């Protein structure tokens, strides 16, 4: 606009000069400048023929320039000045609150405690003081009586962060087409003895990659199957995940979870029959390992010696120093001896491998320790007598050989993306490997000869079979009871016991009901023939599925679920829509979990978060910090301005203090 100062006023027929009019009203025309034109001040300009010329003349006049200067230098009314100051204070307050939220998010994400033993000594207070060194506004804010860093405010902000994460996770689940998910539940006791149930959900993303997400810890006062099922259903209702879309459930094999009639899986299946139960394969392989080790008495006793040795090393500083000195003189460095843990799936083989690799230094350390005084010396003497037996060395070699295979299988199945078909293929490979060892007599002869060689090298007692007890005639009948002819034959039979027990337990894994239902559904995809199982699922249109499966099999070569998923994943959207029902079938196969590893991982977070120093943490705060600590990607994506607006809008006092972004 060429003349922005032109102004229209009610009751005046012409146009006025905004600056001259305001100056005249404030202090009178003569107080501003002489020769002020009344047409532009009060009466209104109407000479439109010479309008442009007059406008330019007025704009260049001394009176107009003086009026503009006066307007720029004039002070705003006191109310306007107060309003402007209040807005500036709100901006500073919002920035400070944003800094507090940033610090809380960082500490929660990293699993670091916010509070300290004394007020002002917590990690949050110290982190804010560190930030305040370069931020004067924040430094001034922290000296306020109410600086919004109290435990109550911390809990509220943590709850907002956790709720934002949970909403984002649920949005990812419910925006899949069609909606389907599976349930993973496992429980453990926290540091204060409270039973914590970890609830996790498995779903399939748009790119046909399964995802398993942690949804929170929930206190269980009673651990019956009915109560745990009630907790799980209540969580699904709160998360707005209808149980009608539940397609699988995976728990451990405890009676309260896996019971056929009153277990949690049975209670849920009565309400949703399509939620097939799968016994966690990680637990199954761990149980197979336990059963195999306990099948042979000599192997069981040898493994218990490894645990005793690890316990002695952990409890006796003197033995630890003696062992490290002996190992350093024989090897490059000492590898720590650890006790066995019955609940950790992949530590037994490593513990036994460390013992076998450092056998000579262990003998030397035990001998030195037994020469001292005290209870630890007595324990060391007892262990030394056992480790000097060649049969102990051979039993550990046998156990380690089998357990390495089983624990490798267990470790390979712990990924979030593993599927039932992949699990079956992995177990088949392991069974083939065990059968090869079982049928190859030379393989055990090699293990035996290697053990005899080490026995001579370490100057151990000769490998002998234990005294054989004569069997009662009611067991053997008139025939003579079988007895091994020597130590090699005896230990070979014990080795075969390990293999047979492990193989039998692994075969039971693929025979469970959930695995059979999965196999029936998978055969539909691989063979192209729609079976009765497909009719149970409401998301499958049988006629359309039959047509699309025939097209899919003609155009793509696949023999496994992964190959079929890869073919769909590589399609352009238009072609992918042609096989929409085939994709639904693939999603049904991918959504069924095979392990409860996601819940087990959350237990690791629980152990880091709720410690002896943080044992008074409430359940709500624990759930919030656990959610923030587990979901790094989601918490990093939170827009803190939106979160701060939610926090501020909860009370009128906060709205006056902080305003809105």
C-alpha positions as a printed Julia matrix, in Angstrom:
661×3 Matrix{Float64}:
   0.0      0.0     0.0
   1.47     3.4    -1.07
   0.03     5.47    1.83
  -0.44     3.11    4.8
  -1.15     5.96    7.19
  -4.56     6.7     5.61
  -7.32     5.98    8.09
 -11.1      5.95    8.15
 -13.02     7.1    11.21
 -16.68     6.68   12.06
 -18.6      9.98   11.7
 -16.0     11.55    9.39
 -16.86    11.65    5.69
 -13.3     11.86    4.39
 -10.0     10.11    5.16
  -7.65    11.07    7.95
  -3.97    10.63    8.76
  -3.74     8.03   11.49
  -0.59     9.45   13.09
  -1.72    13.13   12.97
  -5.16    12.27   14.34
  -3.7     10.27   17.28
  -1.17    13.0    18.08
  -3.88    15.69   18.03
  -6.09    13.66   20.35
  -3.21    13.04   22.76
  -1.74    16.56   23.09
  -3.37    18.94   20.63
  -2.27    19.89   17.13
  -0.13    22.91   18.09
   1.83    20.88   20.58
   3.0     18.57   17.84
   3.88    21.02   15.03
   2.74    24.17   13.32
   0.81    24.28   10.03
  -1.09    21.09   10.77
  -3.73    20.42    8.12
  -7.14    20.04    9.76
  -8.38    17.94    6.82
  -6.02    15.12    7.79
  -6.52    15.66   11.53
 -10.24    16.04   12.19
 -12.5     17.2     9.34
 -11.48    14.61    6.72
  -9.87    14.98    3.29
 -12.3     15.03    0.31
 -10.4     16.67   -2.57
 -10.06    13.46   -4.61
  -8.94    15.2    -7.83
  -5.65    16.17   -6.24
  -5.58    13.28   -3.77
  -2.21    11.74   -4.72
  -0.5     15.13   -4.87
  -1.94    16.21   -1.49
  -1.08    12.84    0.09
   2.54    13.14   -0.97
   2.69    16.75    0.24
   1.27    15.81    3.61
   3.58    12.79    3.94
   6.58    15.08    3.38
   5.36    17.76    5.8
   7.04    18.52    9.11
   3.74    18.08   10.98
   3.3     14.46    9.69
   6.92    13.57   10.51
   6.53    14.97   14.04
   3.31    13.02   14.54
   5.0      9.77   13.46
   7.91    10.38   15.83
   5.53    11.14   18.66
   3.59     7.94   18.01
   6.72     5.8    18.02
   7.97     7.31   21.26
   4.64     7.24   23.06
   4.38     4.73   25.91
   1.72     2.04   25.86
  -1.01     2.17   28.51
  -0.14     0.52   31.81
  -2.58    -2.34   31.15
  -0.94    -3.08   27.82
   2.51    -2.9    29.4
   1.46    -5.34   32.13
  -0.03    -7.7    29.55
   3.18    -7.66   27.53
   5.29    -8.34   30.63
   3.02   -11.23   31.6
   3.38   -12.76   28.14
   7.16   -12.51   28.37
   7.11   -14.22   31.75
   4.9    -16.99   30.34
   7.35   -17.57   27.5
  10.22   -17.9    29.99
   8.14   -20.19   32.22
   7.28   -22.46   29.28
  10.93   -22.69   28.26
  11.92   -23.64   31.8
   9.13   -26.24   32.03
  10.26   -27.63   28.68
  13.8    -27.96   30.04
  12.47   -29.84   33.08
  10.51   -32.21   30.84
  13.58   -32.78   28.66
  15.63   -33.77   31.69
  12.91   -36.08   32.99
  12.6    -37.73   29.57
  16.36   -38.26   29.38
  16.6    -39.83   32.84
  13.54   -42.04   32.28
  14.82   -43.17   28.89
  18.15   -44.2    30.35
  16.61   -45.85   33.41
  18.34   -43.46   35.82
  16.82   -42.55   39.18
  15.36   -39.03   39.34
  15.32   -38.5    43.09
  18.12   -38.68   45.64
  18.43   -39.52   49.31
  18.4    -35.82   50.21
  16.33   -33.09   48.59
  18.35   -31.3    45.95
  20.84   -34.16   45.57
  18.88   -36.23   43.05
  19.91   -36.77   39.45
  17.12   -34.51   38.18
  18.17   -31.63   40.44
  21.82   -31.98   39.49
  21.06   -32.26   35.78
  18.94   -29.1    35.93
  21.69   -27.27   37.81
  24.15   -28.33   35.14
  21.84   -26.96   32.43
  21.32   -23.76   34.43
  25.01   -22.9    34.17
  24.38   -21.69   30.62
  20.75   -20.64   31.12
  20.13   -17.68   33.45
  16.33   -17.96   33.16
  16.44   -21.59   34.31
  18.86   -20.68   37.11
  16.43   -18.04   38.39
  13.5    -20.47   37.98
  15.13   -23.14   40.17
  15.21   -20.68   43.09
  11.41   -20.32   43.08
   9.39   -21.85   45.87
   7.43   -23.87   43.32
   9.83   -24.89   40.55
   7.74   -27.84   39.29
  10.36   -30.5    40.09
   8.57   -32.11   43.05
   7.98   -35.89   43.12
   4.3    -35.31   42.42
   5.1    -33.33   39.26
   7.69   -35.94   38.28
   5.07   -38.68   38.55
   2.62   -36.65   36.47
   5.13   -35.96   33.7
   6.33   -39.58   33.71
   2.73   -40.71   33.44
   2.15   -38.37   30.49
   5.27   -39.71   28.76
   4.21   -43.33   29.34
   0.66   -42.66   28.17
   1.93   -41.0    25.01
   4.1    -44.05   24.28
   1.26   -46.48   24.96
  -1.12   -44.53   22.7
   1.46   -44.54   19.92
   2.0    -48.3    20.27
  -1.74   -49.01   20.29
  -2.16   -46.76   17.25
   0.44   -48.82   15.38
  -1.42   -52.01   16.3
  -4.94   -50.85   15.47
  -4.03   -49.19   12.15
  -2.97   -52.5    10.63
  -5.45   -53.99    8.18
  -6.85   -56.28    9.43
  -6.29   -55.78   13.14
  -4.84   -58.89   14.83
  -2.43   -59.42   17.67
  -1.19   -62.0    20.16
  -0.59   -61.89   23.9
   2.63   -62.63   25.78
   2.51   -62.79   29.59
   5.13   -63.78   32.13
   5.62   -63.01   35.8
   8.43   -62.45   38.27
   8.94   -61.0    41.73
  10.55   -57.6    42.09
  13.1    -56.65   44.75
  10.35   -56.21   47.37
   8.72   -59.58   46.64
   5.73   -58.18   44.73
   4.57   -60.37   41.84
   4.86   -58.35   38.63
   3.1    -59.59   35.49
   4.69   -58.35   32.29
   2.13   -57.87   29.5
   3.45   -57.78   25.92
   1.7    -57.76   22.55
   2.88   -59.14   19.21
   1.56   -57.75   15.93
   2.62   -57.63   12.28
   3.69   -54.32   10.77
   2.76   -53.09    7.3
   6.03   -54.47    5.89
   5.07   -57.97    7.18
   7.72   -57.9     9.9
   6.49   -59.11   13.31
   6.95   -56.75   16.25
   6.7    -57.49   19.97
   6.04   -54.54   22.3
   6.02   -54.22   26.07
   2.77   -52.78   27.47
   3.57   -52.53   31.19
   3.94   -54.23   34.56
   0.85   -55.1    36.57
   0.79   -56.25   40.17
  -0.8    -59.65   40.77
  -1.91   -60.22   44.34
  -3.08   -63.75   43.43
  -1.27   -65.85   40.81
  -4.1    -68.19   39.85
  -4.85   -68.7    36.19
  -8.23   -67.0    36.55
  -6.74   -63.88   38.12
  -3.9    -63.58   35.59
  -6.37   -64.0    32.73
  -8.53   -61.28   34.3
  -5.52   -58.96   34.49
  -4.66   -59.63   30.84
  -8.23   -58.99   29.67
  -8.46   -55.82   31.77
  -5.25   -54.52   30.18
  -6.62   -55.2    26.68
  -9.81   -53.31   27.55
  -7.86   -50.33   28.9
  -5.69   -50.27   25.78
  -8.79   -50.54   23.56
  -7.54   -53.76   21.98
 -10.66   -55.93   21.55
 -10.19   -59.57   22.5
 -12.06   -60.44   19.3
  -8.83   -59.68   17.42
  -6.66   -61.88   19.69
  -5.08   -64.67   17.6
  -2.45   -66.25   19.86
  -1.01   -66.42   23.37
   2.37   -67.55   24.63
   3.27   -68.24   28.26
   5.57   -70.53   30.2
   4.52   -74.04   31.15
   3.46   -73.38   34.74
   0.11   -74.9    35.73
  -1.49   -71.5    36.39
  -0.63   -70.42   32.83
  -0.8    -73.6    30.73
  -3.44   -75.56   32.66
  -5.93   -77.25   30.36
  -8.96   -76.34   32.47
  -8.09   -73.5    34.85
  -4.9    -72.11   33.34
  -4.83   -68.54   32.04
  -4.71   -69.79   28.45
  -7.82   -71.94   28.98
  -9.76   -69.07   30.54
  -8.93   -66.77   27.62
  -9.65   -69.46   25.01
 -13.12   -69.97   26.42
 -13.8    -66.36   25.48
 -11.72   -66.34   22.28
 -11.21   -69.87   20.83
  -8.96   -68.55   18.03
  -6.3    -67.47   20.55
  -4.24   -70.66   20.29
  -1.78   -71.26   23.11
   1.89   -71.94   22.4
   4.19   -73.06   25.2
   7.22   -70.74   25.1
   9.87   -72.58   23.08
  12.67   -70.98   25.09
  11.26   -72.51   28.25
  10.73   -75.83   26.42
  14.37   -76.03   25.32
  15.49   -75.05   28.82
  13.34   -77.83   30.3
  14.74   -80.26   27.73
  18.26   -79.29   28.85
  17.35   -79.78   32.51
  15.76   -83.16   31.81
  18.75   -84.35   29.8
  21.23   -83.38   32.51
  19.18   -85.06   35.23
  18.78   -88.28   33.23
  22.36   -89.32   33.95
  23.52   -89.34   37.57
  27.21   -88.91   36.71
  26.47   -85.93   34.47
  24.08   -84.43   37.03
  26.73   -84.66   39.75
  29.45   -83.21   37.5
  27.26   -80.23   36.55
  26.5    -79.57   40.22
  30.26   -79.44   40.82
  30.5    -76.62   38.26
  27.85   -74.72   40.18
  29.67   -75.3    43.49
  32.93   -74.12   41.98
  31.3    -70.96   40.66
  29.71   -70.29   44.05
  33.08   -70.73   45.79
  34.72   -68.33   43.35
  31.97   -65.73   43.94
  31.98   -66.03   47.74
  35.69   -66.44   48.5
  37.99   -63.58   47.57
  41.04   -65.66   48.53
  40.15   -68.46   46.11
  39.46   -65.93   43.38
  42.94   -64.44   43.79
  44.55   -67.9    43.84
  42.67   -68.93   40.71
  43.53   -65.74   38.82
  47.19   -66.19   39.7
  47.2    -69.83   38.55
  45.3    -69.05   35.35
  47.56   -66.09   34.51
  50.64   -68.3    34.76
  49.15   -70.95   32.44
  47.01   -68.88   30.09
  46.9    -65.32   28.8
  44.26   -64.3    31.3
  41.74   -65.87   33.67
  38.11   -66.24   32.62
  35.66   -65.77   35.47
  34.06   -68.9    36.92
  30.31   -68.45   37.3
  27.68   -70.5    39.14
  24.84   -71.98   37.1
  21.46   -70.29   37.02
  18.35   -72.47   36.57
  16.32   -69.62   35.03
  18.87   -68.25   32.56
  18.7    -70.21   29.35
  22.15   -69.78   27.85
  24.71   -69.84   30.67
  25.29   -73.51   31.47
  27.33   -74.39   28.39
  29.5    -71.29   28.78
  30.15   -72.04   32.46
  31.19   -75.62   31.69
  33.32   -74.49   28.75
  35.23   -72.11   31.02
  35.84   -74.92   33.51
  37.11   -77.29   30.82
  39.35   -74.63   29.3
  40.94   -73.81   32.67
  40.87   -77.25   34.27
  44.53   -77.32   35.19
  44.51   -73.9    36.84
  41.34   -74.87   38.74
  43.08   -77.92   40.17
  46.07   -75.82   41.24
  43.89   -73.14   42.84
  41.78   -75.74   44.7
  44.91   -77.44   45.98
  46.36   -74.15   47.25
  43.03   -73.18   48.79
  42.58   -76.52   50.56
  45.95   -75.99   52.29
  44.56   -72.92   54.09
  42.14   -72.8    57.01
  38.45   -72.16   57.27
  35.17   -73.33   55.75
  36.24   -72.29   52.26
  39.31   -74.52   52.58
  37.07   -77.44   53.49
  34.86   -76.79   50.47
  37.9    -76.48   48.23
  39.25   -79.81   49.51
  35.98   -81.57   48.76
  35.83   -80.08   45.26
  39.47   -80.98   44.62
  38.83   -84.66   45.35
  35.96   -84.66   42.85
  37.76   -82.69   40.13
  40.73   -85.05   40.35
  38.52   -87.88   39.16
  38.76   -88.58   35.45
  35.07   -89.49   35.35
  34.2    -85.88   36.34
  36.17   -84.53   33.39
  34.53   -86.97   30.97
  31.04   -86.22   32.3
  31.62   -82.49   31.79
  32.86   -83.11   28.24
  29.72   -85.13   27.48
  27.37   -82.56   29.01
  29.09   -79.65   27.31
  28.88   -81.35   23.92
  25.07   -81.69   24.15
  24.38   -78.41   25.89
  26.29   -76.35   23.33
  23.82   -77.55   20.69
  20.72   -76.95   22.84
  21.78   -73.49   23.99
  22.66   -72.48   20.43
  19.12   -73.44   19.47
  17.7    -71.46   22.38
  19.72   -68.37   21.51
  18.65   -68.54   17.85
  14.94   -68.48   18.78
  15.0    -65.35   20.94
  14.58   -62.81   18.15
  11.3    -60.86   17.96
  10.89   -61.8    14.3
  11.08   -65.59   14.73
   8.06   -67.57   13.53
   6.63   -71.0    14.22
   7.78   -72.36   10.86
  11.31   -71.12   11.49
  11.26   -72.7    14.94
  10.2    -76.07   13.52
  12.97   -75.93   10.92
  15.58   -75.06   13.57
  14.47   -77.93   15.82
  14.6    -80.35   12.89
  18.22   -79.34   12.24
  19.12   -79.86   15.9
  17.41   -83.27   15.98
  19.33   -84.26   12.87
  22.58   -83.21   14.53
  21.77   -85.16   17.71
  20.81   -88.23   15.71
  24.1    -88.06   13.83
  25.99   -88.07   17.13
  23.81   -90.91   18.39
  24.39   -93.11   15.35
  28.09   -92.42   14.94
  29.93   -94.63   17.42
  33.25   -93.07   16.45
  32.07   -89.68   17.63
  31.8    -90.78   21.26
  35.08   -92.7    20.93
  36.69   -89.39   19.93
  35.25   -87.66   23.02
  36.42   -90.52   25.22
  39.95   -90.58   23.81
  40.27   -86.81   24.18
  39.16   -87.09   27.82
  41.66   -89.91   28.47
  44.4    -87.77   26.97
  43.51   -84.83   29.23
  43.25   -87.19   32.22
  46.86   -88.21   31.7
  47.92   -84.61   31.07
  46.34   -83.32   34.3
  47.39   -86.42   36.3
  43.8    -87.33   37.19
  42.46   -90.6    38.51
  41.72   -93.2    35.88
  38.23   -93.03   34.4
  36.14   -95.71   36.08
  32.48   -96.54   35.95
  30.66   -96.41   39.3
  29.88   -99.6    41.12
  26.88  -101.27   39.48
  24.11  -102.36   41.75
  22.66  -105.8    41.09
  19.1   -105.53   39.82
  16.35  -107.47   41.67
  15.11  -110.57   39.88
  11.6   -109.13   39.67
  13.03  -106.62   37.17
  15.33  -108.93   35.22
  13.47  -112.24   35.36
  15.45  -115.43   34.85
  17.89  -113.68   32.49
  21.09  -112.15   33.79
  21.02  -108.38   34.27
  22.95  -106.31   31.77
  26.1   -104.61   33.02
  28.52  -102.54   30.93
  31.8   -104.33   30.28
  33.93  -101.3    30.97
  34.08   -97.57   31.68
  33.91   -96.6    28.01
  30.74   -98.6    27.39
  29.15   -97.26   30.58
  29.77   -93.62   29.7
  28.7    -94.24   26.12
  25.32   -95.43   27.39
  25.09   -92.36   29.65
  25.9    -90.15   26.67
  23.1    -91.77   24.68
  20.73   -91.11   27.58
  21.46   -87.4    27.24
  20.79   -87.44   23.5
  17.63   -89.56   23.73
  16.09   -87.41   26.47
  16.9    -84.15   24.71
  15.54   -85.44   21.38
  12.33   -86.7    22.99
  11.67   -83.37   24.72
  12.36   -81.38   21.55
   9.95   -83.54   19.57
   7.26   -82.75   22.13
   7.65   -79.04   21.36
   6.34   -79.38   17.8
   3.51   -81.7    18.92
   1.69   -79.2    21.15
  -1.83   -78.14   20.18
  -0.89   -74.63   19.13
   1.83   -75.95   16.84
  -0.58   -78.39   15.23
  -3.13   -75.65   14.56
  -0.39   -73.52   13.06
   0.77   -76.39   10.86
  -2.75   -76.87    9.52
  -3.04   -73.18    8.67
   0.42   -73.12    7.11
  -0.39   -76.1     4.89
  -3.16   -74.0     3.36
  -0.62   -71.38    2.26
   1.99   -73.84    1.02
  -0.36   -76.23   -0.77
  -2.87   -73.7    -2.08
  -5.8    -75.76   -0.75
  -8.18   -74.04    1.64
  -8.95   -76.32    4.61
 -11.5    -76.28    7.41
  -9.23   -74.3     9.74
  -9.48   -71.25    7.46
 -13.27   -71.17    7.92
 -12.8    -70.34   11.61
 -11.24   -66.93   10.97
 -13.71   -64.1    10.23
 -11.04   -62.01    8.48
 -10.67   -64.62    5.75
 -13.09   -64.58    2.79
 -12.88   -68.22    1.77
 -14.0    -67.82   -1.86
 -11.69   -64.88   -2.48
  -8.84   -66.62   -0.66
  -9.21   -69.73   -2.81
  -9.04   -67.61   -5.99
  -6.1    -65.48   -4.84
  -4.13   -68.49   -3.56
  -4.41   -70.15   -6.96
  -3.13   -66.97   -8.68
  -0.36   -66.54   -6.1
   0.94   -70.09   -6.5
   0.96   -69.83  -10.3
   2.93   -66.59  -10.34
   5.37   -67.04   -7.44
   7.67   -69.84   -6.38
   7.79   -70.36   -2.61
   8.11   -73.27   -0.24
   8.18   -71.51    3.16
   6.29   -68.77    4.97
   9.29   -66.41    4.78
   9.5    -66.79    1.0
   5.77   -66.04    0.66
   6.09   -62.96    2.89
   9.1    -61.77    0.89
   7.14   -62.12   -2.37
   4.26   -60.0    -0.99
   6.64   -57.48    0.51
   8.31   -56.87   -2.87
   5.03   -56.1    -4.69
   3.94   -52.63   -5.73
   0.75   -51.52   -3.9
  -1.53   -52.15   -6.88
  -0.34   -55.74   -7.31
  -0.27   -56.33   -3.56
  -3.95   -55.46   -3.37
  -4.68   -58.34   -5.77
  -3.5    -60.78   -3.1
  -5.07   -59.09   -0.08
  -6.52   -62.32    1.35
  -3.22   -64.16    0.89
  -1.55   -61.37    2.85
  -4.13   -61.79    5.63
  -3.29   -65.51    5.78
   0.42   -64.68    5.98
  -0.27   -62.21    8.78
  -2.17   -64.88   10.72
   0.87   -67.13   10.53
   3.32   -64.38   11.47
   1.37   -63.0    14.41
   1.64   -66.15   16.57
   4.59   -65.8    19.0
   6.86   -68.73   19.83
   8.67   -67.4    22.91
   8.03   -65.07   25.82
  11.45   -63.46   25.4
   9.98   -59.95   25.21
   8.57   -60.39   28.72
  11.91   -61.81   29.87
  13.67   -58.73   28.48
  11.32   -56.51   30.46
  12.42   -58.35   33.62
  15.95   -57.13   32.93
  14.61   -53.57   32.9
  12.68   -54.26   36.11
  15.87   -55.43   37.79
  17.69   -52.25   36.75
  14.84   -49.91   37.68
  13.53   -51.23   40.99
  16.59   -51.81   43.14
  17.29   -51.83   46.88
  17.87   -48.08   46.68
  14.57   -47.53   44.82
  12.38   -50.1    46.56
   9.7    -47.58   47.66
   8.73   -46.85   44.06
   4.96   -47.01   43.56
   3.39   -49.3    40.98
   2.28   -46.37   38.81
   5.74   -44.8    38.77
   7.36   -48.19   38.08
   5.06   -48.77   35.13
   5.79   -45.3    33.75
   9.59   -45.48   34.01
   9.62   -49.06   32.65
   7.59   -48.0    29.61
   9.91   -45.05   28.99
  13.03   -47.18   29.49
  11.93   -49.97   27.12
  10.53   -47.93   24.21
  13.45   -45.75   23.13
  12.15   -45.05   19.62
   8.73   -44.01   20.84
   9.94   -41.74   23.65
  12.38   -39.99   21.32
   9.51   -39.22   18.93
   7.33   -37.48   21.54
   6.66   -33.8    20.87
   7.29   -32.28   24.3
   5.39   -29.09   23.43
   2.19   -31.11   23.09
   2.96   -32.92   26.34
   3.63   -29.61   28.14
   0.33   -28.19   26.87
  -1.47   -31.23   28.28
   0.33   -30.8    31.6
  -0.48   -27.07   31.76
  -4.15   -27.41   30.78
  -4.91   -29.64   33.79
  -5.24   -26.68   36.24
  -6.22   -23.04   35.9
  -3.19   -21.92   37.92
  -0.81   -23.56   35.45
  -2.63   -21.96   32.54
  -2.09   -18.49   34.04
   1.56   -19.23   34.81
   2.62   -20.92   31.56
   0.06   -20.0    28.9
   0.15   -22.15   25.75
   2.61   -22.87   22.98
